[in-house]
Amino acid sequence: MTMEKTMKLCLRTMLLLVLLQTSAVSGDVGTASAYYSPYI
């Protein structure tokens, strides 16, 4: 596994965690997923 792939995987995981936290806090999963989907 190359360094680049590892970095992308880490970034994806972090974004997913942020997405889960955001949707949990706001309670609006649709808005959160729509906002973060371009980055995932």
Backbone as CSV, one residue per row, in Angstrom:
resi,resn,N_x,N_y,N_z,CA_x,CA_y,CA_z,C_x,C_y,C_z
1,MET,0.846,-1.204,0.000,0.000,0.000,0.000,0.876,1.247,0.000
2,THR,0.590,2.128,-0.913,1.404,3.335,-1.024,0.981,4.373,0.007
3,MET,1.849,5.351,0.200,1.568,6.414,1.162,0.334,7.203,0.745
4,GLU,0.186,7.424,-0.551,-0.944,8.211,-1.053,-2.271,7.532,-0.749
5,LYS,-2.318,6.227,-0.962,-3.555,5.495,-0.687,-3.884,5.531,0.800
6,THR,-2.852,5.406,1.624,-3.056,5.445,3.068,-3.611,6.802,3.492
7,MET,-3.059,7.862,2.919,-3.516,9.206,3.249,-4.976,9.402,2.851
8,LYS,-5.323,8.953,1.659,-6.700,9.096,1.183,-7.664,8.313,2.069
9,LEU,-7.235,7.137,2.495,-8.078,6.323,3.361,-8.295,7.016,4.701
10,CYS,-7.220,7.601,5.229,-7.323,8.328,6.505,-8.262,9.521,6.366
11,LEU,-8.124,10.258,5.270,-8.972,11.424,5.059,-10.438,11.025,4.930
12,ARG,-10.681,9.951,4.216,-12.058,9.467,4.055,-12.655,9.085,5.400
13,THR,-11.859,8.364,6.197,-12.335,7.926,7.503,-12.645,9.117,8.391
14,MET,-11.756,10.119,8.366,-11.971,11.318,9.167,-13.234,12.047,8.730
15,LEU,-13.436,12.161,7.427,-14.628,12.838,6.908,-15.901,12.100,7.306
16,LEU,-15.834,10.760,7.280,-16.998,9.982,7.673,-17.314,10.183,9.150
17,LEU,-16.267,10.250,9.973,-16.469,10.487,11.401,-17.078,11.855,11.639
18,VAL,-16.572,12.855,10.920,-17.126,14.210,11.037,-18.584,14.220,10.591
19,LEU,-18.862,13.502,9.519,-20.230,13.422,9.013,-21.160,12.807,10.052
20,LEU,-20.706,11.736,10.692,-21.516,11.088,11.722,-21.750,12.027,12.896
21,GLN,-20.710,12.730,13.324,-20.843,13.668,14.432,-21.788,14.802,14.062
22,THR,-21.642,15.332,12.855,-22.478,16.445,12.414,-23.946,16.027,12.369
23,SER,-24.212,14.864,11.812,-25.591,14.408,11.705,-26.165,14.080,13.082
24,ALA,-25.307,13.614,13.981,-25.771,13.299,15.330,-26.127,14.577,16.086
25,VAL,-25.316,15.609,15.894,-25.542,16.877,16.590,-26.756,17.600,16.020
26,SER,-26.813,17.700,14.701,-27.884,18.470,14.068,-29.169,17.652,13.950
27,GLY,-29.017,16.325,13.860,-30.177,15.468,13.699,-30.683,15.467,12.272
28,ASP,-29.958,16.156,11.392,-30.386,16.265,10.000,-29.384,15.518,9.128
29,VAL,-29.599,14.239,8.944,-28.660,13.412,8.185,-28.641,13.817,6.724
30,GLY,-29.766,14.186,6.181,-29.856,14.545,4.771,-28.991,15.732,4.428
31,THR,-29.071,16.773,5.242,-28.287,17.981,4.991,-26.801,17.690,5.140
32,ALA,-26.451,16.959,6.187,-25.046,16.649,6.447,-24.455,15.811,5.317
33,SER,-25.170,14.788,4.879,-24.656,13.923,3.825,-24.562,14.670,2.499
34,ALA,-25.507,15.570,2.254,-25.479,16.352,1.024,-24.283,17.297,1.027
35,TYR,-23.939,17.786,2.206,-22.821,18.726,2.316,-21.479,18.030,2.157
36,TYR,-21.366,16.815,2.720,-20.074,16.133,2.721,-19.875,15.153,1.567
37,SER,-20.956,14.782,0.880,-20.834,13.768,-0.168,-19.834,14.115,-1.274
38,PRO,-19.672,15.391,-1.673,-18.681,15.681,-2.719,-17.253,15.357,-2.303
39,TYR,-16.995,15.312,-0.994,-15.631,15.100,-0.515,-15.317,13.640,-0.280
40,ILE,-16.347,12.803,-0.291,-16.124,11.385,0.024,-16.053,10.559,-1.257
